[in-house]
Amino acid sequence: MLNKSIAYQLSVYISLAVIGVFITFIGIFFLFNQTLIEDSVKNKAMSQSAHVTSSVQRYIITTSEIAGNIADQVIFYGQQDHADLFIQSLVNKYQFINAIYVKIDSTVTDLPYWSYFTYRDGDSILIQRGSNSFSSCANEQEQFEKLVAQEGVGWSEPYLCERNNIVVAAYCAPIMIENPSGQVERVGEVICEMSLNELNKQVNSLKIGKGGFAFLMSKDGVFITHPVSEWILNRSIYDSNEKILKEDITITTNNVLADSKPGTLIAYPELFNFEKALVYYVPIEQNGWVLVSVLPYKELFEPLYLPVLQMLFFSVLGILIIYLTVTYIINRQIKPLSLVTKQLKRFSNLTGPYKDIPENEVVQVAESLNYMKLWYEKYLQTQSDEHKKKLQRQEDMNQASEIQQSFIKTIYPAFPDRTDIDLYTTYQPARGVSGDLFDYFFIDDEHLVLTMGDVSGKGVPAAFFMSVAQTIIKTNALVPKADEIVKRTNKELCTTNHHQFFLTLFLGVLNVKTGILEYCNAAHTPAYNINKNGKIKELAQSHGLPLGLYPDKSYGSAKIQLEKGDTLVLYTDGVTEMLDENNVQYGNQQLVENLKSLAGQSPKEMVERLEKSFKIHYGHGPQSDDITMLIFKYKA
């Protein structure tokens, strides 16, 4: 090799280097795409399984909520002799509920009946009630006894209800009351049967790819739902053919059932004639069931075969073309390149003028310099454009802040012609715009609406959502009922919420003549009521989920009596979660202590003193969240 000409050596070395780099690039590219393909398969399985998981969890959570709601309210309805109607309405509303069994200890007095058994019989709903337990089918009775024997809430294993030949699973919720000594004790239980036939239809109706399927199995590996109906409750995953897994079935199944996180594995299902498939499993944390989605590998990878073959073909062809091209160019250009190298060396030494400089090389250098010049001019122009865009974005942010500030009430006293009420607020956005909202307005001569809310997220999107929410609240404040206003607002927000924001909200409706405040707290921070003696009461009761998530969600409410001199304090979590320079929160305890020290002062004085306390707390550090507070004093 060393005896060969320089042209030959350069041709070989450069060609080998280019080919080596190309091969390395192809190898890296192939490995990278292989990883992307595997991730794509898993993500596709996760995406397709998400719908199934959502349906399963909706049935499970709804069943447990139904049992919990009955346990909380059955004694009240029983004392009114309406417990049977209450339970019947729930069975009639939720078609997947097969039966509801209620047993109350005889120690609970003032009840006409202590046992209720409501169940489906064909298209009818039958009700039994009395003082003793009711008998049911053997499987049902056995599962009921196991559920009653356990402590707390829990799910039974799936079983076949012989009464109507339906596969069901039961959820038990204890009935708890507070005895005269102030202790909470268990006085009965509510058992709610969920029909798995409805769940099986839902799972089987969902398409997992073109040829995939999904099924549910219990924590013991028994099939709860399955495309092959004969397998339900009659077959376990442990009974699978050895061909399905290339490893020990028992060990693999135990690992899947014990895993608390979603996962994937490779299997060869019997329904696919033992062909390769990707299995994605998701544990259902509420009861230990496992949702399994099965997708054929052939379906997932088949579209990629042709692109991979095309890439390999053109890669080999490209390597060959590069090798031939480099060899040709080197052989043709090595001699002029050597001459140019000598001339440039002499030129750099300034030994005199030289001629015969290759014109093409000079053109190349000139074009390179011209390209650099054009590139630098373009770079300067780009920098200038970016600076202008930055200024424009800042101006847009300032305008958005000004628009939002126009919605905020800043004129006090808020109601100068009234002497029976007084209020004051503080509103401090962490950025130019805020996701906090507050408002107060009369809907008639007697009823004053007070609101305090916090939108998820920050910045301009949250601020726009806040403005929409504030407008919707005012639009729906037609009747002096807090729960109805919140319910209507939630339903309307859900129809316009395309970015999955949600709103925590405290909304109160005060009768300024009687002092009765009806309020609904939708997952917002609790308010405080300070009486004229300085005693503070926390309104900690929550009446529902944040707004904007579930359009058909109902909300409750509570009432308190405000006396003359009572003060109501509303705020967002930016107050209690405010951080100082050591990342220590301001906290509820410090807020309560400061409120006690300010009892008896006017709302304006209380707000100004609290603002100073906030400033002292976070010091020179940045404000981490929006701070909003409304203090109202009842003076009637």
C-alpha positions as CSV (number, residue, x, y, z in Angstrom):
1,M,0.0,0.0,0.0
2,L,2.8,2.4,0.8
3,N,4.4,1.9,-2.6
4,K,1.2,2.9,-4.3
5,S,0.6,6.4,-5.6
6,I,-0.9,9.1,-3.3
7,A,-4.0,9.1,-5.5
8,Y,-4.5,5.4,-5.0
9,Q,-3.9,5.7,-1.2
10,L,-6.2,8.6,-0.8
11,S,-8.8,6.9,-2.9
12,V,-8.7,3.8,-0.7
13,Y,-8.4,5.6,2.7
14,I,-11.2,8.2,2.0
15,S,-13.5,5.6,0.5
16,L,-13.0,3.3,3.4
17,A,-13.6,6.1,5.9
18,V,-16.7,7.2,4.1
19,I,-18.0,3.7,3.8
20,G,-17.2,3.1,7.5
21,V,-19.0,6.2,8.6
22,F,-22.0,5.3,6.3
23,I,-22.1,1.8,7.7
24,T,-21.9,3.1,11.3
25,F,-24.7,5.6,10.6
26,I,-26.9,2.8,9.1
27,G,-26.2,0.6,12.1
28,I,-27.0,3.4,14.5
29,F,-30.0,4.4,12.5
30,F,-31.3,0.8,12.4
31,L,-30.8,0.3,16.2
32,F,-32.4,3.6,16.9
33,N,-35.4,2.8,14.7
34,Q,-35.7,-0.6,16.2
35,T,-36.0,1.0,19.6
36,L,-38.6,3.5,18.2
37,I,-40.5,0.6,16.8
38,E,-40.6,-1.2,20.1
39,D,-41.6,2.0,21.9
40,S,-44.2,2.6,19.2
41,V,-45.7,-0.8,19.7
42,K,-45.9,-0.4,23.5
43,N,-47.3,3.1,23.1
44,K,-49.9,1.9,20.7
45,A,-50.9,-0.9,23.1
46,M,-51.1,1.6,26.0
47,S,-53.2,4.0,23.9
48,Q,-55.6,1.3,22.8
49,S,-55.8,-0.2,26.3
50,A,-56.5,3.2,27.8
51,H,-60.1,3.2,26.6
52,V,-60.7,-0.3,28.1
53,T,-59.1,0.7,31.4
54,S,-61.3,3.8,31.6
55,S,-64.4,1.7,31.1
56,V,-63.5,-0.9,33.6
57,Q,-62.5,1.7,36.3
58,R,-65.7,3.7,35.6
59,Y,-67.8,0.6,36.5
60,I,-65.7,-0.3,39.5
61,I,-65.5,3.2,40.9
62,T,-69.2,3.9,40.3
63,T,-70.1,0.7,42.1
64,S,-68.0,1.5,45.1
65,E,-69.4,5.1,45.2
66,I,-72.9,3.7,45.1
67,A,-72.2,1.4,48.0
68,G,-70.5,4.2,49.9
69,N,-73.3,6.7,49.3
70,I,-75.9,4.2,50.5
71,A,-73.8,3.4,53.6
72,D,-73.7,7.2,54.4
73,Q,-77.4,7.8,53.9
74,V,-79.4,4.6,54.4
75,I,-80.1,5.2,58.1
76,F,-81.4,8.7,57.4
77,Y,-83.7,7.4,54.6
78,G,-84.6,4.4,56.8
79,Q,-85.8,6.7,59.5
80,Q,-88.0,8.4,56.9
81,D,-89.2,4.9,55.7
82,H,-87.8,5.8,52.2
83,A,-84.8,3.5,52.2
84,D,-86.3,1.0,49.8
85,L,-87.2,3.7,47.3
86,F,-83.8,5.2,47.6
87,I,-82.1,1.9,46.9
88,Q,-84.5,1.0,44.1
89,S,-83.8,4.3,42.3
90,L,-80.1,3.5,42.3
91,V,-80.6,0.0,40.9
92,N,-83.0,1.4,38.3
93,K,-80.5,4.1,37.3
94,Y,-77.4,1.9,36.9
95,Q,-78.1,-1.0,34.7
96,F,-74.9,-2.8,35.6
97,I,-76.0,-3.1,39.3
98,N,-77.4,-6.6,39.8
99,A,-78.4,-6.4,43.5
100,I,-78.0,-4.3,46.6
101,Y,-78.1,-5.9,50.1
102,V,-78.3,-3.7,53.2
103,K,-78.1,-5.1,56.8
104,I,-78.3,-2.8,59.8
105,D,-77.7,-3.9,63.4
106,S,-80.8,-4.0,65.6
107,T,-79.0,-1.7,68.0
108,V,-79.9,1.2,65.7
109,T,-83.3,2.5,66.8
110,D,-86.1,4.4,65.1
111,L,-86.0,2.2,62.0
112,P,-89.0,0.4,60.6
113,Y,-86.8,-2.2,58.9
114,W,-83.2,-3.4,59.4
115,S,-82.7,-5.4,56.2
116,Y,-83.2,-4.6,52.6
117,F,-82.5,-6.8,49.6
118,T,-83.1,-5.2,46.1
119,Y,-82.3,-7.3,43.0
120,R,-83.1,-7.6,39.3
121,D,-85.4,-10.4,38.1
122,G,-85.5,-10.2,34.3
123,D,-86.8,-6.7,33.5
124,S,-88.2,-6.2,36.9
125,I,-86.6,-4.9,40.1
126,L,-87.8,-6.7,43.3
127,I,-87.4,-5.4,46.9
128,Q,-87.5,-7.3,50.1
129,R,-87.3,-5.6,53.5
130,G,-87.7,-6.8,57.0
131,S,-86.0,-7.2,60.4
132,N,-84.0,-10.4,59.6
133,S,-81.4,-11.2,56.9
134,F,-82.7,-12.4,53.6
135,S,-81.6,-15.6,52.0
136,S,-80.1,-15.7,48.5
137,C,-78.4,-18.2,46.2
138,A,-75.5,-20.2,47.6
139,N,-72.7,-18.5,45.8
140,E,-74.1,-15.1,46.7
141,Q,-74.6,-16.1,50.4
142,E,-71.0,-17.4,50.6
143,Q,-69.4,-14.3,49.1
144,F,-71.6,-12.0,51.3
145,E,-70.4,-13.8,54.4
146,K,-66.8,-13.3,53.4
147,L,-67.3,-9.6,52.8
148,V,-69.1,-9.0,56.1
149,A,-66.3,-10.9,57.9
150,Q,-63.6,-8.6,56.6
151,E,-62.9,-5.1,58.1
152,G,-63.5,-2.0,56.1
153,V,-64.3,-1.9,52.4
154,G,-63.4,-4.5,49.8
155,W,-64.3,-6.5,46.7
156,S,-65.3,-10.2,46.5
157,E,-64.0,-12.6,44.0
158,P,-66.2,-12.9,40.9
159,Y,-68.9,-15.5,41.1
160,L,-72.0,-16.8,39.3
161,C,-75.3,-15.6,40.7
162,E,-77.6,-18.7,40.4
163,R,-80.7,-16.5,40.9
164,N,-80.4,-15.0,37.4
165,N,-77.4,-16.8,36.0
166,I,-75.2,-13.7,35.8
167,V,-71.5,-13.4,36.6
168,V,-71.1,-10.7,39.3
169,A,-68.6,-9.2,41.7
170,A,-69.7,-7.6,45.0
171,Y,-68.3,-4.6,46.9
172,C,-68.9,-4.1,50.6
173,A,-69.0,-0.7,52.4
174,P,-69.5,-0.6,56.2
175,I,-72.3,1.5,57.7
176,M,-70.6,3.7,60.4
177,I,-72.3,5.9,63.0
178,E,-71.1,7.9,65.9
179,N,-72.2,6.5,69.2
180,P,-73.1,8.6,72.3
181,S,-69.5,8.4,73.6
182,G,-68.3,10.1,70.4
183,Q,-66.7,6.9,68.9
184,V,-67.4,5.8,65.4
185,E,-68.6,2.2,65.2
186,R,-69.7,-0.2,62.5
187,V,-73.5,-0.9,62.7
188,G,-74.0,-2.8,59.4
189,E,-72.9,-3.1,55.8
190,V,-74.0,-2.4,52.3
191,I,-73.1,-4.9,49.6
192,C,-73.4,-3.9,46.0
193,E,-73.3,-6.5,43.2
194,M,-71.9,-5.3,39.9
195,S,-72.9,-7.4,36.8
196,L,-69.8,-8.5,34.8
197,N,-72.0,-9.3,31.9
198,E,-72.4,-5.6,31.1
199,L,-68.6,-5.2,31.7
200,N,-67.9,-8.1,29.4
201,K,-70.0,-6.5,26.6
202,Q,-68.1,-3.3,27.0
203,V,-64.7,-4.9,27.0
204,N,-65.5,-7.1,24.0
205,S,-67.0,-4.2,22.0
206,L,-63.7,-2.3,22.1
207,K,-61.4,-2.9,19.1
208,I,-57.8,-3.6,20.0
209,G,-56.2,-2.9,16.6
210,K,-57.7,-5.1,13.8
211,G,-57.3,-8.5,15.3
212,G,-56.6,-7.9,19.0
213,F,-58.8,-8.5,22.0
214,A,-59.0,-7.7,25.7
215,F,-60.1,-9.5,28.8
216,L,-60.2,-9.1,32.6
217,M,-58.9,-11.6,35.1
218,S,-59.2,-11.7,38.8
219,K,-56.3,-11.4,41.3
220,D,-56.2,-15.2,41.2
221,G,-55.9,-15.3,37.5
222,V,-59.5,-16.5,36.7
223,F,-61.0,-15.1,33.6
224,I,-63.7,-12.5,34.5
225,T,-64.4,-11.4,30.9
226,H,-63.3,-13.0,27.7
227,P,-64.2,-13.2,24.0
228,V,-64.8,-17.0,24.6
229,S,-67.7,-16.9,27.0
230,E,-67.2,-20.5,28.0
231,W,-63.9,-19.6,29.6
232,I,-65.5,-17.0,32.0
233,L,-65.1,-18.3,35.6
234,N,-64.4,-21.8,34.2
235,R,-60.8,-21.2,33.2
236,S,-57.7,-19.6,34.8
237,I,-54.6,-18.1,33.2
238,Y,-52.7,-20.9,34.9
239,D,-54.6,-23.4,32.8
240,S,-53.1,-22.0,29.6
241,N,-51.3,-24.1,27.1
242,E,-47.5,-24.3,27.6
243,K,-47.1,-23.0,24.0
244,I,-48.5,-19.6,25.0
245,L,-45.3,-18.6,26.9
246,K,-41.8,-19.7,26.1
247,E,-41.0,-19.6,29.9
248,D,-42.6,-21.0,33.0
249,I,-46.3,-20.1,33.0
250,T,-46.7,-20.1,36.8
251,I,-43.8,-17.8,37.5
252,T,-44.7,-15.4,34.7
253,T,-48.4,-15.3,35.8
254,N,-47.4,-14.8,39.4
255,N,-45.2,-11.8,38.4
256,V,-48.0,-10.3,36.3
257,L,-50.6,-10.6,39.1
258,A,-48.2,-9.3,41.7
259,D,-47.1,-6.3,39.6
260,S,-48.6,-3.0,40.7
261,K,-47.6,-1.2,37.5
262,P,-48.5,-1.7,33.8
263,G,-46.2,-3.9,31.8
264,T,-45.7,-5.8,28.6
265,L,-44.6,-9.3,27.6
266,I,-44.5,-11.6,24.6
267,A,-46.9,-14.4,24.3
268,Y,-48.3,-16.9,21.7
269,P,-52.1,-16.9,22.3
270,E,-54.3,-19.9,21.5
271,L,-56.8,-17.6,19.7
272,F,-54.0,-16.5,17.3
273,N,-53.0,-20.1,16.6
274,F,-50.0,-19.7,18.8
275,E,-48.5,-16.9,16.7
276,K,-46.5,-14.1,18.3
277,A,-48.4,-11.3,20.1
278,L,-47.7,-8.4,22.4
279,V,-49.5,-8.5,25.7
280,Y,-50.0,-5.3,27.6
281,Y,-51.4,-5.6,31.1
282,V,-52.7,-3.0,33.5
283,P,-53.5,-3.7,37.2
284,I,-56.8,-2.3,38.5
285,E,-55.7,-0.9,41.8
286,Q,-59.2,-0.7,43.3
287,N,-59.7,-4.5,43.5
288,G,-56.6,-6.2,42.2
289,W,-58.0,-7.3,38.9
290,V,-55.8,-7.1,35.8
291,L,-56.8,-5.8,32.4
292,V,-55.0,-7.6,29.6
293,S,-54.8,-6.4,26.0
294,V,-53.5,-8.7,23.3
295,L,-52.2,-7.4,19.9
296,P,-50.8,-9.6,17.1
297,Y,-47.2,-8.7,16.3
298,K,-47.8,-9.4,12.6
299,E,-50.4,-6.5,12.5
300,L,-48.1,-4.1,14.3
301,F,-44.8,-4.7,12.4
302,E,-46.1,-5.6,8.9
303,P,-46.2,-2.0,7.6
304,L,-42.6,-1.6,8.6
305,Y,-41.1,-4.5,6.6
306,L,-41.2,-2.8,3.2
307,P,-39.6,0.5,4.4
308,V,-36.8,-1.4,6.2
309,L,-36.0,-3.4,3.0
310,Q,-36.1,-0.2,0.9
311,M,-33.7,1.5,3.4
312,L,-31.2,-1.4,3.2
313,F,-31.4,-1.5,-0.6
314,F,-30.7,2.2,-1.1
315,S,-28.1,2.2,1.6
316,V,-26.1,-0.5,-0.2
317,L,-26.6,1.3,-3.5
318,G,-25.5,4.6,-1.9
319,I,-22.3,3.0,-0.5
320,L,-21.4,1.6,-3.9
321,I,-22.0,5.0,-5.6
322,I,-20.0,6.9,-3.0
323,Y,-17.1,4.5,-3.4
324,L,-17.0,4.8,-7.2
325,T,-17.5,8.6,-7.1
326,V,-14.7,9.2,-4.5
327,T,-12.3,7.0,-6.5
328,Y,-13.0,8.9,-9.7
329,I,-12.8,12.4,-8.2
330,I,-9.6,11.6,-6.3
331,N,-7.9,10.2,-9.4
332,R,-8.9,13.3,-11.5
333,Q,-8.2,16.0,-8.9
334,I,-5.1,14.9,-7.0
335,K,-2.6,16.4,-9.4
336,P,-4.2,19.9,-9.6
337,L,-4.7,19.7,-5.8
338,S,-1.0,19.1,-5.3
339,L,0.0,22.0,-7.5
340,V,-2.5,24.3,-5.7
341,T,-1.1,23.2,-2.4
342,K,2.5,24.2,-3.5
343,Q,1.3,27.5,-4.9
344,L,-0.7,28.4,-1.8
345,K,2.3,27.5,0.4
346,R,4.6,29.9,-1.6
347,F,1.9,32.5,-1.6
348,S,1.6,32.3,2.2
349,N,5.4,32.9,2.4
350,L,5.0,36.1,0.3
351,T,8.0,35.3,-1.8
352,G,6.5,36.9,-4.9
353,P,3.6,36.7,-7.4
354,Y,2.7,33.3,-8.8
355,K,0.5,32.4,-11.8
356,D,-1.4,29.3,-12.9
357,I,-3.5,29.2,-9.7
358,P,-6.4,26.8,-10.6
359,E,-9.4,28.9,-11.4
360,N,-11.9,26.4,-10.1
361,E,-10.3,26.5,-6.6
362,V,-10.3,30.3,-6.6
363,V,-14.0,30.2,-7.5
364,Q,-14.6,27.8,-4.7
365,V,-12.9,30.0,-2.2
366,A,-14.7,33.1,-3.5
367,E,-18.0,31.3,-3.3
368,S,-17.2,30.2,0.2
369,L,-16.3,33.7,1.3
370,N,-19.4,35.1,-0.4
371,Y,-21.5,32.4,1.3
372,M,-20.1,33.3,4.7
373,K,-20.8,36.9,4.1
374,L,-24.4,36.1,3.1
375,W,-24.8,33.8,6.0
376,Y,-23.6,36.4,8.5
377,E,-26.0,39.0,7.1
378,K,-28.8,36.5,7.4
379,Y,-27.7,35.7,10.9
380,L,-27.9,39.4,11.9
381,Q,-31.3,39.8,10.3
382,T,-32.5,36.7,12.1
383,Q,-31.3,38.1,15.4
384,S,-33.1,41.3,14.7
385,D,-36.3,39.5,13.8
386,E,-36.1,37.4,17.0
387,H,-35.7,40.5,19.1
388,K,-38.7,42.1,17.5
389,K,-40.8,38.9,18.1
390,K,-39.7,38.9,21.7
391,L,-40.8,42.5,22.2
392,Q,-44.1,41.7,20.5
393,R,-44.7,38.7,22.8
394,Q,-43.9,40.9,25.8
395,E,-46.3,43.5,24.6
396,D,-49.0,40.8,24.0
397,M,-48.5,39.6,27.6
398,N,-48.8,43.1,29.0
399,Q,-52.0,43.6,27.0
400,A,-53.4,40.3,28.3
401,S,-52.5,41.4,31.8
402,E,-54.3,44.7,31.3
403,I,-57.4,43.0,29.9
404,Q,-57.5,40.6,32.8
405,Q,-57.0,43.5,35.3
406,S,-60.1,45.1,33.8
407,F,-62.2,42.2,35.0
408,I,-60.9,42.5,38.6
409,K,-62.9,44.6,41.0
410,T,-60.7,47.2,42.6
411,I,-63.1,49.9,43.8
412,Y,-63.8,49.9,47.5
413,P,-66.1,50.1,49.4
414,A,-67.7,47.5,47.2
415,F,-71.2,48.6,48.1
416,P,-71.0,52.1,49.4
417,D,-74.8,52.4,49.9
418,R,-75.0,49.5,52.2
419,T,-74.1,49.5,55.9
420,D,-75.0,45.9,56.7
421,I,-72.0,44.3,54.9
422,D,-68.3,45.2,54.2
423,L,-65.6,43.4,52.2
424,Y,-62.1,43.9,50.9
425,T,-59.8,41.8,48.6
426,T,-56.2,41.4,47.6
427,Y,-55.2,40.0,44.2
428,Q,-51.5,39.4,43.4
429,P,-50.7,37.3,40.3
430,A,-47.4,35.4,40.3
431,R,-47.0,36.3,36.6
432,G,-48.5,38.9,34.3
433,V,-51.8,37.1,34.3
434,S,-53.4,34.8,36.8
435,G,-55.7,31.7,37.0
436,D,-57.3,32.8,40.3
437,L,-60.8,34.3,40.3
438,F,-63.0,36.0,42.8
439,D,-66.2,37.9,42.5
440,Y,-69.1,39.3,44.5
441,F,-72.5,40.4,43.2
442,F,-76.2,40.6,44.2
443,I,-78.6,38.5,42.3
444,D,-81.6,40.2,43.9
445,D,-82.2,42.6,46.8
446,E,-81.5,40.0,49.5
447,H,-79.0,37.5,48.1
448,L,-75.2,38.2,47.7
449,V,-73.0,35.8,45.8
450,L,-69.4,35.4,46.9
451,T,-66.9,33.3,44.8
452,M,-63.3,32.3,45.1
453,G,-61.7,29.9,42.6
454,D,-58.4,28.6,41.3
455,V,-57.8,27.3,37.7
456,S,-55.3,24.5,37.1
457,G,-52.2,25.7,35.4
458,K,-50.8,29.2,35.0
459,G,-50.2,31.8,32.4
460,V,-52.4,33.1,29.6
461,P,-54.4,29.9,29.0
462,A,-55.4,29.6,32.6
463,A,-56.3,33.3,32.7
464,F,-58.6,33.0,29.7
465,F,-60.3,29.9,31.3
466,M,-60.7,32.0,34.5
467,S,-62.4,34.8,32.6
468,V,-64.7,32.3,30.9
469,A,-65.5,30.6,34.2
470,Q,-66.3,34.0,35.9
471,T,-68.7,34.9,33.1
472,I,-70.4,31.5,33.2
473,I,-70.9,31.7,37.0
474,K,-72.6,35.1,36.6
475,T,-74.8,33.8,33.8
476,N,-75.9,30.8,35.8
477,A,-76.5,32.7,39.1
478,L,-80.2,32.9,38.5
479,V,-81.5,31.3,41.7
480,P,-80.1,31.7,45.3
481,K,-79.0,28.0,45.5
482,A,-75.3,27.4,45.7
483,D,-75.3,23.8,44.6
484,E,-77.5,24.5,41.6
485,I,-75.3,27.4,40.4
486,V,-72.2,25.2,40.7
487,K,-73.9,22.3,38.9
488,R,-75.0,24.5,36.0
489,T,-71.6,26.2,35.8
490,N,-69.8,22.8,35.8
491,K,-72.0,21.5,33.0
492,E,-71.4,24.5,30.8
493,L,-67.6,24.6,31.5
494,C,-67.3,21.0,30.4
495,T,-68.8,21.8,27.0
496,T,-66.2,24.6,26.4
497,N,-63.2,23.0,28.1
498,H,-61.1,21.7,25.2
499,H,-57.7,21.9,27.0
500,Q,-58.7,19.8,30.1
501,F,-58.4,22.7,32.6
502,F,-60.3,22.3,35.8
503,L,-61.5,24.8,38.4
504,T,-61.7,24.5,42.2
505,L,-64.4,26.8,43.5
506,F,-66.0,28.0,46.7
507,L,-69.3,29.7,46.0
508,G,-71.6,31.1,48.8
509,V,-75.0,32.7,48.6
510,L,-75.7,34.9,51.6
511,N,-79.2,36.1,52.6
512,V,-78.2,39.5,53.9
513,K,-81.4,39.9,55.9
514,T,-81.3,36.6,57.7
515,G,-77.5,36.0,57.8
516,I,-77.9,32.4,56.4
517,L,-75.0,31.5,54.1
518,E,-75.5,28.5,51.8
519,Y,-72.2,27.5,50.3
520,C,-70.8,24.8,47.9
521,N,-67.1,23.9,48.1
522,A,-65.9,22.1,44.9
523,A,-62.5,20.8,46.1
524,H,-61.3,24.4,47.0
525,T,-59.4,25.4,50.0
526,P,-61.7,25.6,53.1
527,A,-63.0,29.0,54.2
528,Y,-62.9,30.4,57.7
529,N,-65.6,32.0,59.7
530,I,-64.5,34.3,62.6
531,N,-67.2,35.3,65.1
532,K,-67.1,38.6,67.0
533,N,-65.4,36.9,70.0
534,G,-62.4,35.9,67.8
535,K,-63.4,32.2,67.6
536,I,-62.5,30.7,64.2
537,K,-64.4,27.9,62.6
538,E,-63.1,26.1,59.5
539,L,-65.7,25.4,56.8
540,A,-63.9,22.2,55.8
541,Q,-66.7,20.3,54.2
542,S,-66.2,19.5,50.5
543,H,-69.2,19.0,48.2
544,G,-67.7,17.6,45.0
545,L,-64.9,17.4,42.4
546,P,-63.4,20.4,40.6
547,L,-65.5,21.9,37.8
548,G,-64.8,21.2,34.2
549,L,-64.1,17.4,34.4
550,Y,-67.5,15.6,34.5
551,P,-70.5,17.3,33.1
552,D,-73.1,15.2,34.9
553,K,-71.5,15.4,38.3
554,S,-73.8,16.6,41.1
555,Y,-72.8,18.8,44.0
556,G,-74.0,19.3,47.5
557,S,-74.1,22.3,49.8
558,A,-74.1,23.3,53.4
559,K,-75.5,26.2,55.5
560,I,-74.2,28.3,58.4
561,Q,-75.8,31.2,60.3
562,L,-73.7,34.4,60.3
563,E,-74.2,36.6,63.3
564,K,-73.6,40.3,63.5
565,G,-69.9,40.9,63.5
566,D,-69.0,37.5,61.9
567,T,-66.2,37.6,59.3
568,L,-65.8,35.2,56.4
569,V,-62.3,34.6,54.9
570,L,-62.0,33.1,51.4
571,Y,-58.6,32.5,49.8
572,T,-56.7,30.4,47.2
573,D,-53.9,27.8,47.9
574,G,-51.3,30.4,46.8
575,V,-51.7,31.8,50.4
576,T,-51.0,28.7,52.4
577,E,-48.5,27.2,49.9
578,M,-46.5,30.4,49.6
579,L,-42.7,29.6,50.0
580,D,-40.1,31.6,51.8
581,E,-36.4,31.7,50.8
582,N,-35.9,28.3,52.6
583,N,-38.8,26.7,50.7
584,V,-41.0,26.6,53.9
585,Q,-44.7,27.1,53.3
586,Y,-46.7,29.8,54.9
587,G,-49.2,27.1,56.1
588,N,-52.7,27.0,57.5
589,Q,-51.6,27.3,61.1
590,Q,-49.8,30.6,60.5
591,L,-52.8,31.9,58.6
592,V,-55.2,30.9,61.4
593,E,-53.0,32.5,64.1
594,N,-52.8,35.8,62.1
595,L,-56.6,35.8,61.6
596,K,-57.1,35.4,65.4
597,S,-54.9,38.4,66.1
598,L,-56.9,40.4,63.5
599,A,-60.4,39.5,64.8
600,G,-62.6,42.5,65.2
601,Q,-60.9,44.7,62.6
602,S,-62.4,45.8,59.3
603,P,-61.8,43.7,56.2
604,K,-59.6,46.3,54.7
605,E,-57.4,46.4,57.8
606,M,-57.2,42.6,57.9
607,V,-56.2,42.4,54.3
608,E,-53.5,45.1,54.6
609,R,-52.0,43.4,57.7
610,L,-52.0,40.0,56.0
611,E,-50.3,41.4,52.9
612,K,-47.5,42.7,55.1
613,S,-47.3,39.2,56.6
614,F,-47.1,37.6,53.2
615,K,-44.3,40.0,52.1
616,I,-42.3,39.3,55.2
617,H,-42.7,35.5,54.6
618,Y,-41.5,35.2,51.0
619,G,-39.0,38.1,51.5
620,H,-36.7,38.7,48.5
621,G,-37.6,35.4,46.9
622,P,-39.9,35.1,43.9
623,Q,-43.7,34.7,44.4
624,S,-44.3,31.1,43.5
625,D,-48.1,31.2,43.0
626,D,-51.0,33.6,42.6
627,I,-52.3,35.1,45.9
628,T,-56.0,35.9,46.2
629,M,-58.0,36.6,49.3
630,L,-61.5,38.0,50.0
631,I,-62.6,39.0,53.5
632,F,-66.3,39.7,54.2
633,K,-67.9,41.1,57.4
634,Y,-71.5,40.7,58.2
635,K,-72.7,43.8,60.1
636,A,-76.6,43.4,60.0
